Amino acid sequence: MSTDMATIGSIARAARVLDVLADRPQGAALTDVVSQTAFTKTTAHRVLASLQEINYVFQEPATRTYRLATRLGELSRRASMIDVGAMASRGMDRLAEITEDTVFLSVPEGPVSVCVARRVGAYPIRTLTLDRGDRRPLGVGAGALALYCALPDAARQAATKVNRLWLDEYGFDADRLERSHAAFERTGYARNDGSVVSAMSAIALPILTGPGHAVAALAVGAINERMGDDRIADVILPALREEAKRLAQRMSDWEDTTDQ
């Protein structure tokens, strides 16, 4: 077989696996991929591993199922298809205008949080701790922490187990994240008090659709001096809650239409 024919065959196999995952938005096991593609288990696993390497697919640590990743969302956005970043665009603009600070939108990919959009407010000292495409373990940073806190107990434990070494790089562990989860349960929002970049803080809310799926997180970040309790309570949190509510409703409506 020529090199060109082998490449075409590889692309066709990858496309077949992506089609299977697209038909199973809640996740597909390796056995599902094998049965739907008629590939051998070895071939299916190799294709899935290759797709994970380029961030087209990710694996849920708790269930070991595979799902489509946000890099495909980026491709669909370029093809004028809908995605969470487009849905959140106007709300993020409003948040940046009200707070004058930086607004981040993150989405979960298994044990990972991916920043998919950012808006910069008018305040001259800008918080640019994340850019679009940046990836962090769940729990590290306000948006990633909001996504972590929205998970059930077993899923949080699975995520911290998978991310153990990565979390170590940031000085985090399961106990620290669970203390943050307890604070989230008390306050209703996730808070990063300069634990990633010492001079910068942020708060975030998960975006929950009707069935309770955490599909994204909205965060507002600023220098520490602008993230005092009074300003959070009076300015940032009310605006953040309003935009999170709007986005959650839009995402729930979209889920309803795609399920029909």
TAHUVEN-V35676 format. One record per backbone hydrogen bond with DSSP energy under -0.5 kcal/mol. NH is the residue of the N-H (numbers start at 1). CO is the residue of the C=O. E is the energy in kcal/mol with one decimal. If there is no record, write none. Layout:
# TAHUVEN-V35676
nh,co,e
NH,CO,E
NH,CO,E
This chain:
# TAHUVEN-V35676
nh,co,e
6,2,-2.1
7,3,-2.3
8,4,-2.3
9,5,-2.3
10,6,-2.2
11,7,-2.5
12,8,-2.5
13,9,-2.2
14,10,-2.4
15,11,-2.7
16,12,-2.2
17,13,-2.1
18,14,-2.5
19,15,-2.2
20,16,-1.8
21,17,-2.2
22,18,-2.4
23,19,-1.4
24,21,-1.1
27,24,-2.3
28,66,-2.0
33,29,-1.9
34,30,-2.5
35,31,-2.3
36,32,-2.3
37,33,-2.0
38,34,-2.1
44,40,-2.7
45,41,-2.4
46,42,-2.2
47,43,-2.6
48,44,-2.5
49,45,-2.5
50,46,-2.2
51,47,-2.3
52,48,-2.1
53,49,-1.9
54,50,-1.1
55,52,-1.6
56,51,-2.7
57,51,-1.1
58,67,-2.4
60,65,-2.8
64,60,-2.3
66,28,-3.0
67,58,-2.6
69,56,-2.2
71,55,-0.9
72,69,-1.2
73,69,-0.7
74,70,-1.9
75,71,-1.6
76,72,-2.4
77,73,-2.4
78,74,-1.8
79,75,-1.0
80,77,-1.9
81,76,-3.1
87,83,-2.1
88,84,-2.1
89,85,-0.6
89,86,-0.7
92,88,-2.7
93,89,-2.0
94,90,-2.2
95,91,-2.4
96,92,-2.5
97,93,-1.9
98,94,-2.6
99,95,-2.7
100,96,-1.6
102,221,-1.9
103,119,-2.9
104,219,-2.5
105,117,-2.3
106,217,-2.3
107,114,-2.4
109,112,-3.2
112,109,-1.6
113,136,-3.3
114,107,-2.9
115,134,-2.7
116,105,-2.7
116,114,-0.5
117,105,-1.3
119,103,-2.6
121,119,-0.5
122,96,-0.5
123,100,-2.1
126,124,-0.9
128,126,-0.8
133,115,-3.9
134,131,-2.4
136,113,-2.4
138,111,-2.4
140,137,-2.1
141,139,-0.8
145,141,-2.5
146,142,-2.5
147,143,-2.0
148,144,-2.0
149,145,-2.9
150,146,-1.2
151,148,-1.5
156,152,-2.2
157,153,-2.3
158,154,-2.2
159,155,-2.3
160,156,-2.4
161,157,-1.8
162,158,-2.3
163,159,-2.4
164,161,-0.9
167,163,-3.4
168,164,-1.8
169,165,-1.1
169,166,-0.5
170,166,-0.6
170,167,-1.4
171,167,-0.5
171,168,-1.2
172,167,-2.4
177,173,-2.2
178,174,-2.3
179,175,-1.8
180,176,-1.8
181,177,-2.1
182,178,-2.1
183,179,-1.9
184,180,-2.2
185,181,-2.2
186,182,-1.4
187,183,-2.6
188,184,-2.9
190,204,-2.6
192,202,-3.1
193,191,-0.6
194,192,-1.3
200,197,-2.1
201,222,-2.8
202,192,-2.0
203,220,-1.9
204,190,-2.2
205,218,-2.3
207,216,-3.5
208,206,-0.7
209,213,-2.2
212,209,-2.6
215,207,-2.3
215,213,-1.1
216,207,-0.9
217,106,-2.1
218,205,-2.3
219,104,-2.4
220,203,-2.5
221,102,-2.8
222,201,-2.5
224,199,-2.2
226,223,-2.0
227,224,-1.9
232,228,-2.3
233,229,-2.5
234,230,-2.6
235,231,-2.4
236,231,-2.0
237,232,-3.1
239,235,-1.1
240,236,-2.7
241,237,-2.9
242,238,-1.9
243,239,-2.2
244,240,-2.4
245,241,-2.3
246,242,-2.0
247,243,-2.5
248,244,-2.5
249,245,-2.0
250,246,-2.2
251,247,-2.7
252,248,-2.3
253,249,-2.5
254,250,-2.2
255,251,-2.5
256,252,-2.1
257,253,-1.8
258,254,-2.2
259,255,-1.6
260,256,-0.6
260,257,-0.5
